[in-house]
Amino acid sequence: MAARILSDWPARAGLRIERNPDAQGQTHLSAEQPPPREDARLPDPHAHPGRARDLVSPPPQGPGAPHTLISDVHATQVRRVFDVGRSLHSRRVVLFLAPGSGEVAMVASRRVGGAVQRNRARRILREAWREVAPAAGDGNDVVIVAREAIRGAKTQDLVAEMKELLRREPLVRR
């Protein structure tokens, strides 16, 4: 029974088998493709016409964007803040402030650690910034750079450092 199934599968798949009696048991399979099905690309009759057929990810749930304070910042904007802005140094972070539209970027270099450590550093920087942002004023672009000492820091430690840095800065609204 198994031999019959193995010998039938190419025919059921639409392949043509040619047997050469002089080839000592060798079989040649045709490279011809079976004809395409007529309905291969037609949507189901009950499918929504304006919706994609293959949904990759479900829509986000919850009451809005997950990071309302953080916007997309491009590398050129970050470079501008580095060049024009004023730097404020502390043990765990460096803040760069420049007059602008109020955009924020978090930077963690490889000195902080591997990808997991860098992502954690950016995550706690974002959370600390959410608490400190009202003191920073709306007219400042901010780049927050994580230093090596950020490893193992808690959000409240960073909040205290950032508040102290912003308290000393004359550009910032108090």
One Martini backbone bead per residue (centre of mass of N, CA, C, O) as a GRO file, in nm:
protein
  174
    1MET     BB    1   0.058   0.063  -0.021
    2ALA     BB    2   0.299   0.259   0.003
    3ALA     BB    3   0.402   0.226  -0.288
    4ARG     BB    4   0.150   0.341  -0.423
    5ILE     BB    5   0.161   0.624  -0.299
    6LEU     BB    6   0.446   0.702  -0.401
    7SER     BB    7   0.372   0.657  -0.711
    8ASP     BB    8   0.115   0.873  -0.714
    9TRP     BB    9   0.198   1.167  -0.628
   10PRO     BB   10   0.280   1.311  -0.897
   11ALA     BB   11   0.003   1.291  -1.036
   12ARG     BB   12  -0.158   1.444  -0.814
   13ALA     BB   13   0.041   1.705  -0.855
   14GLY     BB   14   0.082   1.729  -1.187
   15LEU     BB   15   0.300   1.528  -1.269
   16ARG     BB   16   0.525   1.395  -1.504
   17ILE     BB   17   0.619   1.065  -1.586
   18GLU     BB   18   0.935   0.925  -1.691
   19ARG     BB   19   1.031   0.618  -1.822
   20ASN     BB   20   1.347   0.451  -1.853
   21PRO     BB   21   1.446   0.137  -1.947
   22ASP     BB   22   1.774   0.208  -1.970
   23ALA     BB   23   1.818   0.348  -1.657
   24GLN     BB   24   1.804   0.159  -1.408
   25GLY     BB   25   1.547   0.288  -1.225
   26GLN     BB   26   1.514   0.563  -1.340
   27THR     BB   27   1.352   0.881  -1.286
   28HIS     BB   28   1.171   1.132  -1.467
   29LEU     BB   29   1.089   1.458  -1.404
   30SER     BB   30   0.896   1.703  -1.482
   31ALA     BB   31   0.910   2.071  -1.515
   32GLU     BB   32   0.625   2.103  -1.531
   33GLN     BB   33   0.357   2.299  -1.470
   34PRO     BB   34   0.073   2.337  -1.354
   35PRO     BB   35  -0.207   2.475  -1.403
   36PRO     BB   36  -0.366   2.736  -1.306
   37ARG     BB   37  -0.590   2.852  -1.111
   38GLU     BB   38  -0.859   3.057  -1.148
   39ASP     BB   39  -0.913   3.126  -0.814
   40ALA     BB   40  -0.641   3.220  -0.670
   41ARG     BB   41  -0.708   3.566  -0.646
   42LEU     BB   42  -0.984   3.551  -0.525
   43PRO     BB   43  -1.205   3.657  -0.322
   44ASP     BB   44  -1.423   3.625  -0.109
   45PRO     BB   45  -1.757   3.703  -0.106
   46HIS     BB   46  -1.732   3.809   0.217
   47ALA     BB   47  -1.524   4.010   0.167
   48HIS     BB   48  -1.365   4.297   0.230
   49PRO     BB   49  -1.268   4.538  -0.003
   50GLY     BB   50  -1.086   4.741   0.203
   51ARG     BB   51  -0.928   4.489   0.302
   52ALA     BB   52  -0.686   4.307   0.395
   53ARG     BB   53  -0.611   3.974   0.376
   54ASP     BB   54  -0.329   4.006   0.537
   55LEU     BB   55  -0.294   4.019   0.868
   56VAL     BB   56  -0.028   4.082   1.073
   57SER     BB   57  -0.153   4.293   1.282
   58PRO     BB   58  -0.311   4.411   1.526
   59PRO     BB   59  -0.464   4.652   1.657
   60PRO     BB   60  -0.438   4.880   1.876
   61GLN     BB   61  -0.485   4.904   2.219
   62GLY     BB   62  -0.643   5.151   2.378
   63PRO     BB   63  -0.593   5.508   2.483
   64GLY     BB   64  -0.365   5.528   2.263
   65ALA     BB   65  -0.063   5.619   2.262
   66PRO     BB   66   0.216   5.501   2.434
   67HIS     BB   67   0.395   5.777   2.338
   68THR     BB   68   0.321   6.105   2.381
   69LEU     BB   69   0.608   6.257   2.433
   70ILE     BB   70   0.720   6.095   2.195
   71SER     BB   71   0.890   6.150   1.897
   72ASP     BB   72   1.002   6.152   1.588
   73VAL     BB   73   1.356   6.145   1.542
   74HIS     BB   74   1.611   6.256   1.360
   75ALA     BB   75   1.947   6.265   1.312
   76THR     BB   76   1.961   6.567   1.233
   77GLN     BB   77   1.827   6.673   1.492
   78VAL     BB   78   2.030   6.556   1.690
   79ARG     BB   79   2.281   6.701   1.577
   80ARG     BB   80   2.177   6.985   1.628
   81VAL     BB   81   2.166   6.959   1.937
   82PHE     BB   82   2.464   6.892   1.973
   83ASP     BB   83   2.573   7.159   1.836
   84VAL     BB   84   2.375   7.387   1.974
   85GLY     BB   85   2.350   7.281   2.239
   86ARG     BB   86   2.328   7.223   2.581
   87SER     BB   87   2.517   7.067   2.832
   88LEU     BB   88   2.423   6.819   3.090
   89HIS     BB   89   2.589   6.671   3.359
   90SER     BB   90   2.591   6.340   3.492
   91ARG     BB   91   2.631   6.024   3.602
   92ARG     BB   92   2.391   5.888   3.397
   93VAL     BB   93   2.343   6.164   3.233
   94VAL     BB   94   2.287   6.357   2.925
   95LEU     BB   95   2.183   6.682   2.849
   96PHE     BB   96   2.033   6.825   2.556
   97LEU     BB   97   1.972   7.173   2.482
   98ALA     BB   98   1.740   7.330   2.247
   99PRO     BB   99   1.594   7.528   2.054
  100GLY     BB  100   1.241   7.444   1.970
  101SER     BB  101   0.961   7.201   1.942
  102GLY     BB  102   0.985   6.959   2.175
  103GLU     BB  103   1.175   6.734   2.119
  104VAL     BB  104   1.263   6.380   2.179
  105ALA     BB  105   1.567   6.190   2.266
  106MET     BB  106   1.707   5.863   2.296
  107VAL     BB  107   2.043   5.756   2.404
  108ALA     BB  108   2.224   5.435   2.355
  109SER     BB  109   2.515   5.303   2.368
  110ARG     BB  110   2.743   5.040   2.375
  111ARG     BB  111   2.853   5.117   2.657
  112VAL     BB  112   2.603   5.020   2.816
  113GLY     BB  113   2.560   4.762   2.614
  114GLY     BB  114   2.355   4.565   2.512
  115ALA     BB  115   2.045   4.553   2.385
  116VAL     BB  116   1.901   4.514   2.655
  117GLN     BB  117   2.034   4.750   2.810
  118ARG     BB  118   1.958   4.974   2.608
  119ASN     BB  119   1.651   4.938   2.622
  120ARG     BB  120   1.627   4.985   2.924
  121ALA     BB  121   1.745   5.266   2.929
  122ARG     BB  122   1.534   5.397   2.742
  123ARG     BB  123   1.287   5.323   2.912
  124ILE     BB  124   1.370   5.480   3.176
  125LEU     BB  125   1.404   5.751   3.037
  126ARG     BB  126   1.114   5.786   2.944
  127GLU     BB  127   0.983   5.768   3.224
  128ALA     BB  128   1.137   6.004   3.350
  129TRP     BB  129   1.049   6.219   3.140
  130ARG     BB  130   0.746   6.222   3.206
  131GLU     BB  131   0.800   6.362   3.488
  132VAL     BB  132   0.993   6.611   3.380
  133ALA     BB  133   0.872   6.766   3.129
  134PRO     BB  134   0.712   7.011   3.255
  135ALA     BB  135   1.000   7.156   3.336
  136ALA     BB  136   1.126   7.201   3.029
  137GLY     BB  137   0.953   7.302   2.826
  138ASP     BB  138   0.835   7.358   2.491
  139GLY     BB  139   1.105   7.510   2.343
  140ASN     BB  140   1.266   7.226   2.367
  141ASP     BB  141   1.518   7.032   2.263
  142VAL     BB  142   1.586   6.682   2.348
  143VAL     BB  143   1.880   6.498   2.454
  144ILE     BB  144   1.925   6.171   2.592
  145VAL     BB  145   2.214   6.035   2.748
  146ALA     BB  146   2.347   5.740   2.822
  147ARG     BB  147   2.538   5.604   3.068
  148GLU     BB  148   2.705   5.352   3.216
  149ALA     BB  149   2.570   5.412   3.511
  150ILE     BB  150   2.268   5.316   3.438
  151ARG     BB  151   2.316   5.054   3.538
  152GLY     BB  152   2.064   4.974   3.776
  153ALA     BB  153   1.876   5.195   3.754
  154LYS     BB  154   1.619   5.395   3.855
  155THR     BB  155   1.376   5.609   3.781
  156GLN     BB  156   1.400   5.794   4.037
  157ASP     BB  157   1.698   5.861   3.998
  158LEU     BB  158   1.659   6.008   3.723
  159VAL     BB  159   1.460   6.220   3.812
  160ALA     BB  160   1.648   6.362   4.012
  161GLU     BB  161   1.873   6.433   3.812
  162MET     BB  162   1.704   6.592   3.603
  163LYS     BB  163   1.593   6.807   3.794
  164GLU     BB  164   1.869   6.920   3.871
  165LEU     BB  165   1.958   7.001   3.586
  166LEU     BB  166   1.707   7.188   3.522
  167ARG     BB  167   1.748   7.385   3.760
  168ARG     BB  168   2.034   7.499   3.640
  169GLU     BB  169   1.888   7.585   3.378
  170PRO     BB  170   1.809   7.886   3.203
  171LEU     BB  171   1.625   7.781   2.953
  172VAL     BB  172   1.431   7.679   3.164
  173ARG     BB  173   1.127   7.644   3.278
  174ARG     BB  174   0.987   7.684   3.620
   0.00000   0.00000   0.00000
